Amino acid sequence: MKKRVIVMFANNHHNDGRVAIWIPAPTGVQEALIEHDAETFFRPPYVGVKGWVGIVLDRMDDDALTEHIRSAYNLIVNP
């Protein structure tokens, strides 16, 4: 079975001040989310160029976070 990364946790990565997760997003979604709410969403280092999006955890409720993680899972597991 091939190993796949769906969610990465980042705790103050390179002193950026964020406790966040990084998840893959469909084409165009990263830009739309950041444009909509740049305090919650950001382009993470390394994987941001591949469309992944960062989510600041204390800026999102559990239900919305669950939906973003579910979408990331479906994107990776059911491409």
Secondary structure, 3 states (H helix, E strand, C coil): CCCCCCCEEEECHHHCCCEEEEECCCCCHHHHHHHHCCCCEECCCCCHHHCCEEEEHHHCCHHHHHHHHHHHHHHHHCC
